[in-house]
Amino acid sequence: MEFCNAAAGNFLRAAAVALATSSDSHDRPDPPHTAINGTAISAMKSTSGLYAIPLALLALCAGCTETRRSNPERTAVEQLLLSTAVDRAVDGLTLHIPPGTKVFVDASRFEAYDKSYAISAFRDRVLESGAHLAGQPQDADVIVEIRSGALSTAVTKTLVGIPSFEIPIPLAGNLSMPEIALASRSQRRGVAKVAYTAYWRESGALADRSEPVQGIAGYKDWEFVGFGWRSGDTLITGEIPEEAPAVATQTPGVPESAKVEADPAGTAGR
């Protein structure tokens, strides 16, 4: 929290000026031409003194509060683009090995941005094929080596109008001119390219392999004469809830099936 001391300082200075003005008006003798209306002059002096009181109180109450906000380095939209592309690429892989085979997923050569999510998606695919995961290579029958050809985003933009540009100004640097667009389309895509090679641990012989599979997700931003909209399959569509949903509570150590309603009539023991 940071308090705005500048506002309080301004009020304090205003109060000090009002008080000084009030004291000066009391100490200074009345001009000769105002002596005919001494009552009015006294009233004006009292009124100027009263103005200093609310100003001083206002100075004590003045202030504001600011809450610090932070943003992560990567946006949720970027993460959705990459994870959705991974899901679609991995869905195109089929592991052809006998059910029940112990498989170790070797990700030592898998280098990518969101590799943790991609590796977990591979492991899920192995289990879905009917194989069993092994925690160590020596415990496995088959080693599945996975690799990534691409896992990133790509952006393209088409513009009808004048793109942004810079004008060099002598002794002042460059002046950036904004983009003037009659119509524009900006396309952002998440691209994943994955493949695997499976081999028998003892013999090193090929057990299975796949061709590289691509997965793509993305959206398009459209703009026409100041009006814009977005289309695509990677959109954040959920609404912010008005209030937090209620969470059901459970007595520790007591399962829900063991709970019974209270018997207000006391007939349970009869």
Sine and cosine of phi, psi and omega as CSV:
sin_phi,cos_phi,sin_psi,cos_psi,sin_omega,cos_omega
0.00,0.00,0.70,-0.72,0.06,-1.00
-0.81,-0.59,0.77,-0.64,-0.02,-1.00
-0.99,-0.12,0.64,-0.76,-0.05,-1.00
-0.99,0.12,1.00,-0.01,-0.02,-1.00
-0.95,0.30,-0.35,0.94,-0.02,-1.00
-0.89,0.46,-0.67,0.74,-0.01,-1.00
-0.90,0.44,-0.68,0.73,0.02,-1.00
-0.90,0.44,-0.62,0.78,0.02,-1.00
-0.90,0.44,-0.62,0.78,0.03,-1.00
-0.90,0.44,-0.67,0.74,0.02,-1.00
-0.91,0.42,-0.65,0.76,0.02,-1.00
-0.89,0.46,-0.66,0.76,0.03,-1.00
-0.91,0.42,-0.62,0.78,0.02,-1.00
-0.91,0.41,-0.64,0.77,0.02,-1.00
-0.91,0.42,-0.65,0.76,0.01,-1.00
-0.90,0.44,-0.65,0.76,0.03,-1.00
-0.89,0.45,-0.67,0.74,0.00,-1.00
-0.90,0.44,-0.68,0.73,0.02,-1.00
-0.90,0.44,-0.67,0.75,0.01,-1.00
-0.90,0.43,-0.65,0.76,0.03,-1.00
-0.89,0.45,-0.64,0.76,0.00,-1.00
-0.90,0.43,-0.70,0.72,-0.02,-1.00
-0.93,0.37,-0.60,0.80,0.03,-1.00
-0.91,0.41,-0.60,0.80,-0.02,-1.00
-0.93,0.36,-0.51,0.86,0.04,-1.00
-0.96,0.26,-0.61,0.79,-0.05,-1.00
-0.98,0.20,-0.45,0.90,-0.09,-1.00
-0.99,0.16,0.73,-0.68,0.02,-1.00
-0.92,0.38,0.47,-0.88,-0.02,-1.00
-0.94,0.33,0.61,-0.79,0.08,-1.00
-0.89,0.45,0.45,-0.89,-0.06,-1.00
-0.86,0.50,-0.60,0.80,-0.09,-1.00
-0.97,0.23,-0.12,0.99,0.02,-1.00
-0.98,-0.19,0.01,1.00,-0.05,-1.00
-0.93,0.37,-0.36,0.93,-0.04,-1.00
-0.95,0.31,-0.27,0.96,-0.02,-1.00
-0.77,-0.64,0.87,0.49,-0.05,-1.00
-0.90,0.43,-0.52,0.86,-0.01,-1.00
-0.91,0.42,-0.68,0.73,0.00,-1.00
-0.91,0.41,-0.62,0.78,0.00,-1.00
-0.91,0.42,-0.66,0.75,0.03,-1.00
-0.89,0.45,-0.63,0.78,0.02,-1.00
-0.90,0.43,-0.64,0.77,0.03,-1.00
-0.90,0.43,-0.63,0.78,0.04,-1.00
-0.89,0.45,-0.67,0.74,0.00,-1.00
-0.91,0.40,-0.62,0.78,-0.01,-1.00
-0.91,0.41,-0.67,0.75,0.02,-1.00
-0.89,0.45,-0.54,0.84,0.05,-1.00
-0.94,0.33,-0.56,0.83,0.01,-1.00
-0.93,0.35,-0.48,0.88,0.00,-1.00
-0.90,0.43,-0.47,0.88,-0.05,-1.00
-0.95,0.31,-0.43,0.90,-0.05,-1.00
-0.92,0.39,-0.82,0.58,0.02,-1.00
-0.90,0.44,-0.51,0.86,0.04,-1.00
-0.91,0.42,-0.64,0.77,0.03,-1.00
-0.92,0.40,-0.66,0.75,0.04,-1.00
-0.91,0.43,-0.62,0.78,0.00,-1.00
-0.91,0.41,-0.56,0.83,0.02,-1.00
-0.91,0.42,-0.57,0.82,0.02,-1.00
-0.95,0.32,-0.51,0.86,-0.07,-1.00
-1.00,-0.04,-0.21,0.98,-0.09,-1.00
-0.93,0.36,0.57,-0.82,0.03,-1.00
0.38,-0.92,0.21,-0.98,0.06,-1.00
-0.54,-0.84,0.27,-0.96,-0.07,-1.00
-0.83,-0.55,0.67,-0.74,0.02,-1.00
-0.80,-0.60,0.78,-0.63,0.01,-1.00
-0.99,-0.15,0.77,-0.63,-0.02,-1.00
-0.96,0.28,0.75,-0.66,0.04,-1.00
-0.87,-0.50,0.59,-0.81,0.00,-1.00
-0.76,-0.65,0.50,-0.86,0.01,-1.00
-0.86,-0.52,0.64,-0.77,0.05,-1.00
-0.93,0.36,0.28,-0.96,-0.03,-1.00
-0.92,0.39,-0.53,0.85,-0.04,-1.00
-0.89,-0.46,0.61,-0.79,-0.04,-1.00
-0.99,0.11,0.32,-0.95,0.05,-1.00
-0.91,0.40,-0.54,0.84,0.01,-1.00
-0.90,0.44,-0.68,0.73,0.03,-1.00
-0.89,0.45,-0.68,0.74,0.00,-1.00
-0.91,0.41,-0.60,0.80,0.06,-1.00
-0.92,0.40,-0.62,0.79,0.04,-1.00
-0.86,0.50,-0.74,0.67,-0.06,-1.00
-0.95,0.32,-0.71,0.71,-0.04,-1.00
-0.92,0.40,-0.60,0.80,0.04,-1.00
-0.92,0.38,-0.63,0.77,0.06,-1.00
-0.89,0.45,-0.63,0.77,0.05,-1.00
-0.89,0.45,-0.71,0.70,0.01,-1.00
-0.83,0.55,-0.68,0.73,-0.06,-1.00
-0.96,0.28,-0.56,0.83,0.04,-1.00
-0.94,0.35,-0.70,0.71,-0.03,-1.00
-0.93,0.37,-0.53,0.85,0.05,-1.00
-0.89,0.46,-0.37,0.93,0.03,-1.00
-1.00,0.08,0.02,1.00,0.02,-1.00
-0.99,-0.16,0.64,-0.77,0.06,-1.00
-0.73,-0.69,0.85,-0.52,-0.03,-1.00
-1.00,-0.01,0.88,-0.48,-0.04,-1.00
-0.98,-0.22,0.99,0.10,0.10,-0.99
-0.67,-0.75,0.37,-0.93,-0.03,-1.00
-0.86,0.51,0.65,-0.76,0.06,-1.00
-0.86,0.52,0.60,-0.80,0.00,-1.00
1.00,0.02,-0.08,1.00,0.02,-1.00
-0.93,0.36,0.70,-0.72,0.04,-1.00
-0.99,0.16,0.83,-0.56,-0.12,-0.99
-0.84,-0.55,0.72,-0.70,0.14,-0.99
-0.94,-0.35,0.82,-0.58,0.00,-1.00
-1.00,0.03,0.91,-0.41,-0.01,-1.00
-1.00,-0.08,0.95,-0.32,-0.01,-1.00
-0.95,-0.31,0.34,0.94,-0.06,-1.00
-0.92,0.40,-0.42,0.91,0.01,-1.00
-0.97,-0.26,0.19,0.98,0.00,-1.00
-1.00,-0.08,0.97,-0.25,0.00,-1.00
-0.90,-0.44,0.87,-0.50,0.00,-1.00
-0.28,-0.96,0.13,-0.99,-0.05,-1.00
-0.90,0.44,-0.90,0.43,-0.01,-1.00
-0.99,-0.16,0.85,0.53,-0.11,-0.99
-0.94,0.33,-0.47,0.89,0.00,-1.00
-0.89,0.46,-0.69,0.72,0.03,-1.00
-0.92,0.40,-0.67,0.74,-0.02,-1.00
-0.90,0.43,-0.66,0.75,0.01,-1.00
-0.90,0.43,-0.67,0.74,0.04,-1.00
-0.90,0.44,-0.58,0.81,0.06,-1.00
-0.91,0.41,-0.61,0.79,0.08,-1.00
-0.89,0.45,-0.72,0.70,-0.01,-1.00
-0.88,0.47,-0.63,0.78,0.06,-1.00
-0.89,0.46,-0.63,0.78,0.01,-1.00
-0.92,0.39,-0.60,0.80,0.03,-1.00
-0.89,0.45,-0.71,0.71,0.02,-1.00
-0.90,0.43,-0.61,0.79,0.00,-1.00
-0.91,0.41,-0.46,0.89,0.01,-1.00
-0.97,0.24,-0.16,0.99,0.02,-1.00
0.97,-0.23,-0.05,1.00,0.02,-1.00
-0.99,0.14,0.19,-0.98,0.04,-1.00
-0.92,-0.38,0.66,-0.75,0.00,-1.00
-0.99,0.14,0.65,-0.76,0.08,-1.00
-0.93,-0.36,0.66,-0.75,-0.04,-1.00
-0.98,0.22,-0.44,0.90,-0.02,-1.00
-0.77,-0.64,0.50,-0.86,-0.01,-1.00
-0.86,0.51,-0.60,0.80,-0.04,-1.00
-0.93,0.36,-0.28,0.96,0.02,-1.00
-1.00,-0.04,-0.02,1.00,-0.11,-0.99
-0.98,-0.20,0.43,-0.90,0.14,-0.99
-1.00,0.02,-0.58,0.81,-0.06,-1.00
-0.78,-0.63,0.67,-0.74,0.10,-1.00
-0.97,-0.25,0.82,-0.57,0.04,-1.00
-0.96,-0.28,0.94,-0.35,0.01,-1.00
-1.00,-0.08,0.87,-0.50,-0.04,-1.00
-0.96,-0.27,0.47,-0.88,-0.02,-1.00
-0.56,-0.83,0.38,-0.92,-0.02,-1.00
-0.83,-0.55,0.79,-0.61,0.08,-1.00
-1.00,-0.03,-0.42,0.91,0.03,-1.00
-0.25,-0.97,0.61,-0.79,0.13,-0.99
-0.35,-0.94,1.00,0.09,-0.06,-1.00
-0.32,-0.95,-0.16,-0.99,-0.02,-1.00
-0.90,-0.43,0.39,-0.92,0.04,-1.00
-0.70,-0.71,0.68,-0.74,-0.05,-1.00
-0.81,-0.58,0.74,-0.67,0.12,-0.99
-0.76,-0.65,0.53,-0.85,-0.03,-1.00
-0.65,-0.76,0.70,-0.71,0.06,-1.00
-0.88,-0.48,0.75,-0.66,-0.12,-0.99
-0.75,-0.67,0.71,-0.70,0.18,-0.98
-0.93,-0.37,0.98,-0.21,-0.08,-1.00
0.45,-0.89,-0.50,-0.86,-0.02,-1.00
-0.92,-0.40,0.88,-0.48,0.02,-1.00
-0.95,0.32,0.28,-0.96,0.05,-1.00
-0.91,0.40,0.56,-0.83,0.00,-1.00
-0.47,-0.88,0.17,-0.99,-0.04,-1.00
-0.87,-0.49,0.63,-0.78,0.05,-1.00
-0.93,-0.37,0.86,-0.51,0.02,-1.00
-0.94,0.33,0.77,-0.64,0.04,-1.00
-0.93,-0.38,0.85,-0.52,0.00,-1.00
-0.85,0.52,0.72,-0.69,0.04,-1.00
0.89,0.45,0.17,0.99,-0.01,-1.00
-0.73,-0.68,-0.13,0.99,-0.02,-1.00
0.99,-0.12,-0.48,-0.88,-0.05,-1.00
-0.95,-0.32,0.62,-0.78,0.06,-1.00
-0.97,-0.22,0.89,-0.46,-0.04,-1.00
-0.99,0.11,0.81,-0.58,0.06,-1.00
-0.99,-0.16,0.72,-0.69,-0.05,-1.00
-0.95,0.31,0.30,-0.96,0.04,-1.00
-0.96,0.27,0.67,-0.74,0.07,-1.00
-0.89,-0.45,0.97,-0.26,-0.14,-0.99
-0.90,-0.43,0.81,-0.59,0.18,-0.98
-0.98,0.18,-0.66,0.75,0.07,-1.00
-0.45,-0.89,0.56,-0.83,0.00,-1.00
-0.46,-0.89,0.41,-0.91,0.09,-1.00
-0.67,-0.74,0.84,-0.55,0.04,-1.00
-0.90,-0.44,0.81,-0.58,-0.05,-1.00
-0.88,-0.47,0.78,-0.62,0.03,-1.00
-0.82,-0.57,0.77,-0.63,-0.05,-1.00
-0.78,-0.62,0.58,-0.81,0.19,-0.98
-0.98,-0.19,0.77,-0.64,-0.11,-0.99
-0.82,-0.57,0.76,-0.65,0.08,-1.00
-0.79,-0.61,0.72,-0.69,0.07,-1.00
-0.76,-0.65,0.90,-0.43,-0.10,-0.99
-0.73,-0.68,0.35,-0.94,0.05,-1.00
-0.33,-0.94,0.18,-0.98,0.03,-1.00
-0.54,-0.84,0.36,-0.93,0.15,-0.99
-0.72,-0.69,0.80,-0.60,-0.01,-1.00
-0.92,-0.39,0.69,-0.73,0.02,-1.00
-0.61,-0.79,0.43,-0.90,0.02,-1.00
-0.95,0.30,0.73,-0.69,-0.12,-0.99
-0.91,0.42,-0.69,0.72,-0.10,-0.99
-0.95,0.30,-0.70,0.71,-0.08,-1.00
-1.00,-0.10,-0.37,0.93,-0.08,-1.00
0.97,0.24,0.12,0.99,-0.02,-1.00
-0.97,0.25,0.43,-0.90,-0.01,-1.00
-0.92,0.39,0.78,-0.63,0.07,-1.00
-0.98,-0.20,-0.62,0.78,0.01,-1.00
-0.18,-0.98,0.32,-0.95,0.06,-1.00
-0.42,-0.91,0.24,-0.97,0.03,-1.00
-0.71,-0.70,0.44,-0.90,0.18,-0.98
-0.98,0.20,0.45,-0.89,0.05,-1.00
-0.85,0.52,0.68,-0.73,-0.02,-1.00
-0.86,-0.51,0.71,-0.70,0.02,-1.00
-0.98,-0.22,0.61,-0.79,0.15,-0.99
-0.80,-0.60,0.71,-0.70,-0.08,-1.00
-0.76,-0.65,0.68,-0.73,0.13,-0.99
-0.66,-0.75,0.46,-0.89,-0.03,-1.00
-0.01,-1.00,-0.02,-1.00,0.04,-1.00
-0.48,-0.88,0.24,-0.97,0.01,-1.00
-0.78,-0.62,0.69,-0.72,0.12,-0.99
-0.97,-0.25,0.84,-0.54,0.00,-1.00
-0.94,-0.34,0.58,-0.81,0.06,-1.00
-0.58,-0.82,0.72,-0.69,0.00,-1.00
-0.62,-0.79,0.93,-0.36,0.04,-1.00
0.78,0.63,0.75,0.66,0.08,-1.00
1.00,0.02,-0.18,0.98,0.04,-1.00
-0.98,-0.21,0.71,-0.70,-0.05,-1.00
-0.73,-0.69,0.44,-0.90,0.09,-1.00
-0.47,-0.88,0.23,-0.97,-0.07,-1.00
-0.80,-0.60,0.64,-0.77,0.06,-1.00
-0.68,-0.73,0.47,-0.88,0.01,-1.00
0.50,-0.87,-0.09,-1.00,-0.06,-1.00
-0.94,-0.35,0.06,1.00,0.03,-1.00
-0.86,-0.52,0.95,0.32,-0.06,-1.00
-0.87,-0.49,0.56,-0.83,0.10,-1.00
-1.00,0.05,0.97,-0.24,-0.12,-0.99
-0.97,-0.25,-0.21,0.98,-0.04,-1.00
-0.94,0.34,0.58,-0.82,0.04,-1.00
-1.00,-0.03,0.48,-0.88,0.05,-1.00
-0.96,0.28,0.83,-0.56,-0.02,-1.00
-0.92,0.39,0.55,-0.84,0.02,-1.00
-0.92,0.40,-0.59,0.81,0.02,-1.00
-0.54,-0.84,0.35,-0.94,-0.03,-1.00
-0.91,0.41,0.68,-0.73,0.03,-1.00
-0.92,0.40,0.51,-0.86,0.01,-1.00
-0.93,0.36,0.65,-0.76,-0.01,-1.00
-0.95,-0.31,0.82,-0.58,0.00,-1.00
-0.94,0.33,0.72,-0.70,0.00,-1.00
-0.98,-0.20,0.48,-0.87,-0.01,-1.00
-0.68,-0.74,0.69,-0.73,0.01,-1.00
-0.92,0.40,0.80,-0.60,-0.02,-1.00
-0.84,0.54,0.76,-0.65,0.06,-1.00
0.99,0.11,-0.08,1.00,-0.02,-1.00
-0.89,-0.45,0.93,-0.37,0.01,-1.00
-0.93,0.37,0.38,-0.92,-0.02,-1.00
-0.89,0.46,-0.54,0.84,-0.03,-1.00
-0.93,0.37,-0.34,0.94,-0.03,-1.00
-1.00,0.02,-0.14,0.99,-0.02,-1.00
-0.98,0.18,0.65,-0.76,0.06,-1.00
-0.77,-0.64,0.44,-0.90,0.02,-1.00
-0.95,0.31,0.52,-0.85,0.03,-1.00
-0.91,0.41,0.54,-0.84,-0.01,-1.00
-0.97,-0.26,0.99,-0.10,-0.05,-1.00
-0.91,0.42,-0.44,0.90,-0.04,-1.00
-1.00,0.08,-0.19,0.98,0.01,-1.00
0.95,0.32,0.51,0.86,-0.05,-1.00
-1.00,-0.06,-0.07,1.00,-0.09,-1.00
-0.92,0.38,-0.52,0.86,-0.07,-1.00
-1.00,-0.09,0.04,1.00,0.01,-1.00
-0.99,0.17,0.00,0.00,0.00,0.00
